[in-house]
Amino acid sequence: MDANDGFRELDRQECVRLLTTVPVGRIVYTRRALPAVLPVTFGLDVDGAVLLRTSAFSDLADAVDGAVVAFEADEVNAAAHSGWSVVVTGAAGLVADPAEHARLLRTGPPSWVPARHEVFVRIEPELVTGRGLVGGTSLYGLSSLL
């Protein structure tokens, strides 16, 4: 990032804190050798892993198990020209342990569209990056959209 472009880099701790403030993000994965992006509800586990809840029979569950994925969440205030974006990159896997699955049924993210057989996808946060924009300003002045 250019130090004068109006964006600021967010450290890992701030990225994790911001992720706890929004309920929806986007998972980026590969489907049939092409990039795919899907909006999903999510939560964070106690160890910082991103958790998704989906149908055991979904295309998403099949596509991401054992794959490296990216997960992005953000918040944007268009009127104030401000916001933030966080990206978590890491290996995704289905939670297979029955005790862990039972724990996540109690404490994990809720499903907005419950399914008969649900699974949890865990994304291990190998790389966590973020950036914020405050007020749409930079060294070069206010945004022309103001």
C-alpha positions, 0 to 999 in steps of 0.5 A, a space after each residue: 500500500 502506498 503510504 499516501 493512498 488513504 488506506 491503512 494496513 490493519 494488524 492481525 489483532 484488529 482484523 480479528 476484532 473487526 471480523 466479530 462485528 459482521 455476520 456475513 462474508 464471502 468465501 472464495 474457492 475453486 469450482 470446476 477449475 474456475 474461481 467462485 465467490 459465495 456470500 456466507 454467514 460465519 463465526 470465529 472459533 476460540 482459536 481464530 479459525 473462521 467457521 461456516 455452517 452449510 448442508 452436508 450435500 452442498 457444492 460448497 462442502 464438496 469443493 472446499 474440503 481440503 482446499 486452500 481458500 480465501 474468506 473476505 468480510 468488510 463493512 463500507 459506509 458509502 456516504 462517508 467514503 470509509 470502511 474496512 476489508 479483511 481477508 483470511 487465507 488458509 486451508 479449509 476442511 470439514 469438521 469430522 470429529 463428532 464431539 467437535 461437531 456437537 460443540 459447534 452445534 451449540 456454539 458455532 455460527 447459526 444457519 440462516 437456511 437450516 438443512 437436515 444434515 449440516 456440516 461445519 467448515 473450518 478455515 485455518 487462518 494462515 494469512 490474515 490481512 486487512 485495510 481500512 479507509 477513513 473519510 476518503 482522504 489521502 495526501 492528495 486531498 479529499 475524494 472528488 466524490 465528496 
